[in-house]
Each structure stands twice: as C-alpha cells, then as structure tokens.
Amino acid sequence: MIARMGKTRFIVCATLVLVVCAALIAVALGLNLPEATGKTVKKDGKMTVDCSNMSEGYLMVKAKKTSKRLKLQIATSGAKLNYDLNSDGEYEVFPLQFGSGKYQVSLFENVSGKKYSKEGTVKLNVKMPDELSCFLYPNQYVSYDENTACVQEAQKICEGVTNQEEIFDIVRKYVMKNFNYDYIKSVTVKPGLLPQIDECWKNKMGICQDLSALTCAMLRSQGVPARLVIGTVGSNTYHAWVVAVVNGDNRFFDPTAEMNASSKNEQYSTERYY
C-alpha cells in the first residue's frame, strides 16, 4: 500500500512538473493560451461553459461524456456559427469573434441520422475591451500550443523584432519560401476537415486552410492579431485566407494565390472567420 501511494505521489508530482514546464515555456514564448480557470462558470443541461475569460475573447466549453456526436452553436444577433464539440467531456476553446454583445451558446446532441436535440443553452453578455484579442489565441481552426513547431519557429525567425509590420513581412516570406500548395490533397480532402497545422508543417505543404491557419498561428504567437477567413473566391470556389491587423491596419495575405494556385485578381467573399 505504501509503495503504491509513493508511486501515485510520483505520478502526480511528475504531472505537475510537466504542467509547470509547459506554462514556463508558454511564458517564455510570450504566448496567449486559453484557460478554464473556473472563476465564472455557467451550466445548463449537459453543457458547462467556463466564461472566466470572455473579456479576452474566448470561451471554454465542455459537455458530459457521451458516445453520441455533439454540436455547439454560438450565436449573436444576426450571426451564428456551428462547431463540432468533442464527446470526451473535455474543455475546448471557442472564439468570440463577433466582439462585445449578447451571445447565446447552445449544445446539440445527435439523436439519429442528421437529427439533433438541444441539450443546453447559456446566455452571455460579453464585454471585450479589445475586440482583436480573440485573434491572439488558438481555437479549433487555428490550433496550436507552446510545443507546436511553427510557433517555435516563429519565435526564432522573429527574435528581437517588435514592429508588427516587420513580423508580418518575416512570417509571410517564410511561409512563401518554405511551403507549397498540396494539389493532391485539394482534390481528395473530405468535407468538414479542420485545418491541419502539424501535418502542413511536417509535409511542408497544405491546402488553403492549412497554409492560412499555420500563418495565423505564427502571427498570433508573435502578438499580431490574425483572422483565418473562410469564404469563396472567383466563381464560388470555397477558399481560406488570412487577414492580419498590422499596426491597426488590415493586411490581406492569401498563401494559395501567392503560390500561383489561384488567380490574385479574383473577387473574395467572406463567409466566416476564426
């Protein structure tokens, strides 16, 4: 029994050491990483929402563990977005990209086929001093942490640089020099797949959403707010690109177009952004 207790203490201590080390790395890199601090929590039905950091532009949401598929809807007046939510009972981060205002967060659980039942709703009044803050944190579509390779690389290539214009230019040039468009994946990818930043980094290529998400991760990690924008280009071709806010001005960057995989003169129409 004593030996077992000693082993348990060792595991707990080792886990705490890893957590502390990860936090120290994040601080050293200057990363903004989401937290479910538990200071302000709202529950309804099967859903729990940690809204402790609404002012920073994000929520942490989880549902009771289940074998069923879950959907999350985040809505404001005139706008709403639907997400997949994990069924493991673990928190996920979701951005409040519509800025300050009244939000409604709803959980839906799959009943059968394409039918879902509502299993919880929480209403929030969001006050965000800086409405760009949500574009400085990771989320489902721009997913990274202190161990993500492109984030660590951004720290190296931007070391000592503080001007956002210079950071934007360094990251843009790096992506253009080191990555290619994945034409094979573009015709084989399954609908609904989220951007794959780690895969893009490993293969040094990706489709529009991968390249754009990777760029956003690098910029956000260096303190430059960056939106991953999804919409259409040209004759309703589904597409993704980047809009960064550099020294207060919007800066457009489409890695796909720059890699000559699409025309730079096409008309862009925004559908949503993360």
N, C-alpha and C positions, 0 to 999 in steps of 0.2 A: 504493500500500500504506500509506504514512504517513498519507495523508488518510483512508483507510478506518479505520486504527487510531485516529485522532483522533476520528472520528465515533463509533466504538464506545465510547471512553472517555467521550465526551459523554453518550451514551445511558445508560451505567452510572451516571455521576455524577448525571444528572437523575433516574434511578430511585431512587437512594439519597436524594436530596434529598426526593422525594415521600414515601418511606417515613418519613424522619425527621420531616417536617412532619406526617404523619398521626399519628405517635407523640406529637408535641408537642401536637397538638390533643386527642388522647385523654387525655393527662395533664391538660391544662387543663380538660377537661370532667369529670375525675375518673372516667373510665370504666374498668371492668374488661373487658379484651378478651382473648380466648383466644390462646395462642401455642403453636406446635410448636417448642419450644426445642431438642429433640434430646438433652437431658440423660439421659433414660431412654426408650429405645425398645425395643419388642418386635416381632418379626416371626414370622410363620408363613404358609407357603404364599404366597398372593398379597396378603396383608394386612400393613400396617405400622401399629402403634399407638404414638403418642407419649404416654406416660403420665407425662411430667415434672411435670404439674400436677394429678395425681389428688387431692392434698390440698385443692385449690381447687374440686374438684367437677366436673371435666370431663376428657374425653379428646379427642385429635386422631387421626382415623383416615383412612387412605387405602388404596387398592388399586391394583394395576398397571393401567395404562391399557388399556381394552378397549372393544369395540363392544357388549358384552353388558350387560344390566341387572344391577345389583348390589343386594343386600340386606344389611343389618347387623343382627345380633341382640345385644342387651345383656341379660344375664340374671343374676339373683341367686337365692338360694333362695326359691322361692315367687313370683317375679315376673320377667317378661321383656317387653321391648319390641322391636318390629321397625321398622327405618327403611330408607328408600332411601338408597343411597350413590352419589355421582357416579361416572361411568365415566372421568373425565378424569385420574385419577391425582393429584388434588389433595386436600389435607387438608380434612376437615370436622370441626366440633366437636360432641360429643355429651355431654349431661349425665349425671352420676352421681347422679340424683335419689333413689336408694334409700338414700343415706347410706353410712356405713362398712360394710365387709364384703367378702365374696368375690364377685367378678364373673367372668363368662365372656363374652368378646366373640368373635362368630363371623361370618365373611364367607360369603355365599352368592352364587353366580353362576348366572344363568339359563341353562338347558340348552335347553329348548324349552317353548313354551306356559307353563304355570304350574309347571314343574319346575325346581328349583334344586339345584345341587351345592355341598357345603361346601368352601370353598377356603382355610380358615384359621381357627384358634382360638387365642385368647390368654387365659390365666387371670391375674387380678389380685387382689391383696389391698389394698383401699382403706382408708386411714386418713384421715379427714377431721375436723380439729379443730372446724370449724364446718360442720354439715351443711346450713346455709342458703346457703353460699357459692355453690353451683351455680345458685342463683336470682338471682345478681347478674351473670351472664354471658349473652351471646347464645348461641343454638343454632339448630337448624333451624326450630323452631317459633316462636321469638322471635328473629328475625334482624335485627340492626342493627349499625352501627359508628359511628365518630365523625362520618360525613357524613350519617347518617340524619336527616331533617328533624324528626321528632318528638322525637328525642333532643336536638337543638339547641334546640328549642322548650322542652323540659323544663328545660334549663339556664337559659333566660331567665325563665320564669314561677316558677321555684323559687330564683332567685338570692338568696343570703343566708339562705335557710331551711335549718335543720339538724334541726329536730324532725321525726321520721318521720310523726307524726300530721298535722302541717301539710302535709307534702309529699304524703301520700296524699290529703288533702282537696283540695289545689290541683289535682292531676292528675285526680282523679275529676270535679271540677266542670268542668275544662277539656274533658275528653272529652265530658261530657254537653252542654256548651254548643256545641261546635264540630262534632260528628259526628252522623250519622243512621244508622239501620239500612237496609241495602240489601235491600229486599224482592224486587227483580227477581233479584239475584244468588243470593238464598236458594233460588230455585226453578230456577235454571239452572246452578249451580255443579257441576262434575264431582267425583265421589268421589276422595278422596286428595289434593286440592289443599291445599298448605300455606298457613298464614296469609300474607296479602299486606299487609304493613305500609306499604310505599311507595305501593301502589295505594290503600289506605284513606286515607292522608294526602292524596294528590292529589285524590281524589274527595270527600273529607270524608264518606265513608260506607263501610260494610262489613258483612259478616255477623258472626255472633257471634265466630268465631275471629279475624277480622281486628281487630275492636274490642278484644278481650281481649288479643291479642298486642301491639297498639300501646300499650295501657295498661301492660302488663308492661314493655315496652321503656322507657317513660318513667319508671316507678318504679325499675327496676333501674339506670338511668343516674344516678339520684339517691340510690343507696345503700339503697333499700328492697327487700328480697327479695320477689319476686312470682312465684307459680306460675301458669302457664297451665293450667287444669284442663279436661279433656275428659271428657264422660260423657253422661248423659241427664237430662232434666228432664220432670216430669209423666208422661204415658203413653208413656215410652220415646222421646221426641224427642231426637235427637242434638244436643248443645249444648256450648258452651265458655264459661268464665267465669274470674274472677280471684280468687285467694286470696293476699293480701299479708300479710307478717308485719310488723306495725307496733308498734314498741317491745315486741317479744316476744309480741304477741297476734295471732292470725289475724283478718284483716279481709276479709270477703266483698264482692265487687263484681261484679255482672252488668250490663254496659252494655246488653245487649239488653233485659233486663227493665226497666231504668230508662228505656229509650226506649219503653216500652209495647209492645214487640214480643212479649212473652210475660208470663204472669202471675208476679208476685213471690211468690205463695203456693204455687207448685209444689214438689214434692219433688225434690231434686237427688241424683243418684247418681254418684259419681266412678268413672271407668274408668281414667284415667291422667292424668299431669301432667308438664309440662316446665319 
